[in-house]
Amino acid sequence: MLCGYVIRYVLRFMEMLKRFAMKYYPNEHLADEEIAQAGRAVQMFEIEIEHLSGKEVQEK
């Protein structure tokens, strides 16, 4: 059971890393090379916003 969870976690991490890399690399091949070379050093944090508040703007 734990092994399945770890595999799903790693696959989700790699998917998010690839999506993020594609914003900054001109093609998929370069992104894949960089992930293969330096992917182990990456730390990503997923933030879930539970509550968001702010002032209501009253435009004139």
PLY file of the C-alpha trace (Angstrom):
ply
format ascii 1.0
element vertex 60
property float x
property float y
property float z
element edge 59
property int vertex1
property int vertex2
end_header
0.00 0.00 0.00
2.77 2.46 0.91
4.68 1.59 -2.25
1.66 2.49 -4.41
1.32 5.82 -2.63
5.00 6.62 -3.18
4.76 5.77 -6.88
1.68 8.00 -7.31
3.45 10.80 -5.41
6.56 10.55 -7.60
4.50 10.49 -10.80
2.51 13.53 -9.68
5.74 15.35 -8.75
7.30 14.59 -12.15
4.15 15.78 -13.92
4.16 19.08 -12.01
7.91 19.53 -12.56
7.53 18.95 -16.31
4.62 21.40 -16.52
6.66 24.02 -14.67
9.76 23.43 -16.82
7.77 23.84 -20.04
7.07 27.47 -19.05
10.78 28.27 -19.22
12.26 25.96 -21.88
11.59 26.42 -25.60
11.00 22.73 -26.30
10.20 19.51 -24.49
13.55 17.87 -25.25
15.53 20.58 -23.42
13.17 20.43 -20.46
13.55 16.64 -20.24
17.35 16.91 -20.37
17.42 19.46 -17.55
15.03 17.40 -15.42
17.18 14.30 -15.95
20.32 16.21 -15.03
19.13 18.26 -12.05
15.70 16.85 -11.19
16.86 15.18 -7.97
17.87 18.53 -6.48
14.42 20.09 -6.97
12.15 20.84 -4.04
8.55 21.76 -4.77
5.89 22.79 -2.32
2.18 22.58 -2.96
0.19 25.23 -1.12
-3.54 24.90 -0.54
-5.27 28.17 0.30
-7.96 27.51 2.88
-9.20 31.07 3.27
-8.60 34.25 1.36
-9.76 37.63 2.61
-9.35 41.16 1.45
-10.92 44.56 1.40
-13.92 45.26 -0.73
-13.13 48.00 -3.23
-15.75 50.70 -3.66
-15.10 52.36 -6.98
-16.42 55.89 -7.61
0 1
1 2
2 3
3 4
4 5
5 6
6 7
7 8
8 9
9 10
10 11
11 12
12 13
13 14
14 15
15 16
16 17
17 18
18 19
19 20
20 21
21 22
22 23
23 24
24 25
25 26
26 27
27 28
28 29
29 30
30 31
31 32
32 33
33 34
34 35
35 36
36 37
37 38
38 39
39 40
40 41
41 42
42 43
43 44
44 45
45 46
46 47
47 48
48 49
49 50
50 51
51 52
52 53
53 54
54 55
55 56
56 57
57 58
58 59
